[in-house]
Amino acid sequence: MTASRRRPRTPDILHADAELLVVDKPPGVLLTEQSGEKVGLPNLLRGRAGLLEEESYRIVHRLPEQASGVVVYARTSAAQRNLIEQFAEGGLEIVYLALVTGYVEADGEINIPLFYDKRAGQLQASDRRGSPAETRYRIVERVAGNTLLECWPRKERTDQVRVHLAAIGHPLTVDTEFGGGSAVLLSGYKTGYRPSERRPERPLVERLTLHAAAVSLAHPDSGEPMRFTAPLPKDLRATTIQLGRLC
């Protein structure tokens, strides 16, 4: 995707203490160290005020490279064990905003088992096999040809939201891996759209239309309930505004 070739914006640090580091991840950035031409979030954070040059970025949960939003790192091994346990048991909860294809009729809940298909190398949904999985969703806004949803996966597995939404016929608007398109073009929705003769049409968005909007957890040391939020980034916000004008 083109998004991965542009220099990502500087990530916002939402919280930092001796145990936790919480960041608003830009799209097109890996959670791990830089790999080849792909930029790693630790590389963008290293040297920022309050962070050590030799900082260890211990992953607690996953967020796809081309998604955006709240990411939690543990700064100690003990904190990592605690937070991973919370995540596995549903104590660490993530709320997503997802722009999906089509008009979703009503708020709902998806209860479809999921299994990892080794041949395909990805998570898949099946009524006949797999482990129980639940994702609740609420309609935020209907726009031209698409719906913006708020999603709550319970005891989330990697890619659960993407797979569940595809399973009910509403994949992410941009998600070539799980049934969505490769980009959102205004020409695909606007009647009478007139393309420029001088330059090709620029997509409204060409990365996963998925954003981790909020994370709730118990502090791994004190047990204090904490909640961190990240606003919908510029590209997804502009896309929903543009498509919303066409309804």
C-alpha positions in Angstrom: 0.0 0.0 0.0 1.1 3.5 -0.7 0.5 4.5 2.9 3.5 2.4 4.0 5.9 4.3 1.7 5.1 7.7 3.2 6.9 9.0 6.2 4.5 8.3 9.1 3.4 11.1 11.4 5.1 11.4 14.8 3.2 9.2 17.2 1.5 10.7 20.2 2.5 9.2 23.6 -0.8 8.9 25.6 0.8 7.7 28.8 4.1 6.6 30.2 5.1 5.4 33.6 7.6 2.8 35.0 5.3 -0.1 33.9 3.4 1.1 30.9 3.9 3.0 27.6 0.7 3.8 25.7 1.0 5.2 22.2 -1.4 6.4 19.4 0.1 4.4 16.5 0.0 5.9 13.0 -1.0 3.6 10.1 1.8 2.1 8.1 4.0 1.4 11.1 5.0 -2.0 12.6 4.7 -2.6 16.3 8.2 -4.1 16.2 11.6 -2.7 15.2 12.0 -1.5 11.6 12.2 -4.2 9.0 13.6 -3.3 5.6 11.7 -0.3 4.3 8.9 -0.7 6.9 9.1 1.7 9.8 8.9 0.4 13.3 7.0 2.2 16.1 10.0 1.7 18.5 12.2 3.5 16.0 9.9 6.5 15.9 9.7 6.6 19.7 13.3 6.1 20.6 14.9 9.3 21.9 11.6 10.9 22.8 11.4 12.7 26.2 11.1 10.3 29.1 12.0 7.2 27.0 15.4 5.5 27.2 17.6 4.9 24.2 17.8 1.3 25.1 14.1 1.0 25.9 12.6 -2.5 25.5 9.2 -2.4 23.7 7.4 -5.4 25.0 4.3 -6.2 23.0 1.0 -6.9 24.8 -1.5 -7.0 22.0 -1.4 -6.8 18.2 -2.5 -4.1 15.8 -2.0 -4.6 12.0 0.7 -2.5 10.4 -1.9 -0.6 8.3 -4.3 0.0 11.2 -4.1 3.0 13.6 -4.8 3.7 17.2 -4.0 2.9 20.8 -1.1 0.5 21.4 0.1 -0.7 24.8 3.7 -1.7 25.5 4.9 -3.1 28.8 8.2 -1.6 30.1 9.0 -4.6 32.4 8.7 -8.3 32.1 6.4 -8.5 35.0 4.1 -5.9 33.5 4.1 -7.8 30.2 3.0 -11.0 31.9 0.3 -9.3 33.8 -1.1 -7.4 30.7 -1.0 -10.4 28.4 -2.9 -12.4 31.1 -5.5 -9.5 31.2 -5.8 -9.6 27.4 -6.3 -13.3 27.3 -9.0 -13.2 30.0 -10.8 -10.2 28.6 -9.7 -7.7 31.2 -7.8 -5.6 28.7 -10.5 -4.4 26.3 -10.0 -2.7 23.0 -12.8 -0.7 21.2 -12.4 -0.3 17.5 -13.8 2.0 14.9 -14.3 0.2 11.6 -15.5 1.6 8.3 -17.2 -1.4 6.6 -18.8 -2.0 3.2 -22.5 -1.7 2.8 -25.3 -0.5 5.1 -25.4 -2.4 8.4 -29.1 -2.7 9.4 -28.8 -2.5 13.2 -26.5 -2.9 16.2 -25.7 -6.5 16.8 -23.4 -9.3 18.0 -21.4 -11.8 16.1 -20.9 -15.3 17.6 -19.0 -17.3 15.1 -16.2 -19.7 16.0 -12.7 -18.8 14.7 -9.8 -21.1 13.8 -6.3 -20.5 12.5 -5.9 -22.1 9.0 -2.3 -23.1 8.7 -2.6 -23.6 5.0 -4.0 -20.2 4.3 -1.9 -18.6 7.0 -4.7 -16.6 8.6 -7.6 -16.7 11.0 -10.9 -17.9 9.5 -14.5 -18.2 10.6 -16.5 -21.4 10.6 -19.7 -22.7 12.2 -18.4 -26.2 12.3 -14.9 -25.8 13.9 -12.8 -23.4 15.9 -13.0 -21.7 19.3 -16.0 -19.6 20.4 -15.6 -15.9 19.6 -17.8 -12.9 20.2 -17.7 -9.4 18.7 -20.4 -6.8 19.5 -20.9 -3.8 17.2 -22.8 -0.5 17.2 -23.6 1.8 14.3 -21.9 5.1 14.6 -22.8 6.5 11.2 -24.1 5.4 7.8 -22.4 7.1 4.8 -22.5 6.5 1.0 -22.2 2.8 0.5 -20.5 2.2 3.9 -21.1 2.1 7.6 -18.9 3.3 10.5 -19.1 0.8 13.3 -17.9 0.7 16.9 -16.8 -2.8 17.7 -16.0 -4.6 21.0 -14.3 -8.1 20.6 -14.5 -10.2 23.7 -11.3 -12.1 24.6 -9.9 -10.9 21.3 -7.8 -13.0 18.9 -5.6 -11.3 16.3 -7.7 -10.2 13.3 -10.9 -11.2 15.0 -12.8 -8.0 14.1 -11.7 -8.2 10.5 -12.7 -11.9 10.2 -16.0 -11.5 12.0 -17.1 -8.4 10.0 -16.3 -10.2 6.7 -18.2 -13.3 7.9 -21.5 -11.2 8.2 -21.0 -9.7 4.7 -19.5 -6.4 5.8 -15.7 -6.5 5.5 -13.6 -3.5 6.2 -14.0 -1.1 3.3 -10.3 -1.3 2.6 -8.9 -4.8 3.5 -7.8 -6.9 0.5 -6.9 -9.9 2.8 -10.4 -10.3 4.2 -12.8 -9.3 1.4 -12.6 -5.6 1.3 -11.2 -3.3 -1.5 -7.8 -1.8 -2.0 -8.8 1.9 -1.7 -11.7 4.3 -1.4 -12.2 6.5 -4.5 -14.6 9.3 -4.5 -15.4 8.5 -8.1 -16.9 5.2 -7.0 -19.6 7.0 -5.0 -20.1 10.5 -6.4 -22.6 10.8 -9.4 -21.1 12.9 -12.2 -17.6 12.8 -10.8 -15.2 14.5 -13.2 -11.6 13.3 -13.1 -8.7 15.6 -13.5 -7.0 15.5 -16.9 -3.7 16.4 -15.3 -3.3 13.9 -12.5 -4.7 10.5 -11.4 -7.4 10.5 -8.8 -6.0 10.4 -5.3 -7.8 7.8 -3.0 -9.5 9.1 0.1 -8.0 6.2 2.0 -5.9 3.2 0.9 -5.0 1.5 4.2 -7.0 -0.7 6.6 -10.1 1.2 7.6 -9.7 0.1 11.2 -8.8 2.2 14.2 -8.2 1.2 17.8 -10.1 4.0 19.4 -9.8 3.0 23.1 -8.1 0.6 25.4 -9.2 -0.2 29.0 -7.0 -2.1 31.5 -6.0 -2.5 35.1 -2.6 -1.0 35.9 -0.2 -4.0 36.2 1.3 -2.7 39.4 -1.5 -0.8 41.3 -4.5 -2.5 39.7 -6.0 1.0 39.1 -8.6 1.0 36.2 -7.3 3.0 33.3 -8.7 4.0 29.9 -6.8 5.5 27.0 -8.3 7.0 23.8 -7.1 8.1 20.4 -9.3 10.2 18.0 -10.1 9.0 14.5 -7.1 10.0 12.4 -7.3 12.5 9.6 -7.6 10.1 6.6 -10.5 8.1 8.1 -12.2 11.2 9.4 -12.0 12.9 6.0 -13.3 9.8 4.3 -16.4 9.5 6.5 -17.1 13.3 6.0 -16.7 13.1 2.2 -18.9 10.0 1.9 -21.4 11.4 4.5 -22.0 14.3 2.2 -23.2 12.0 -0.5 -26.0 10.3 1.4 
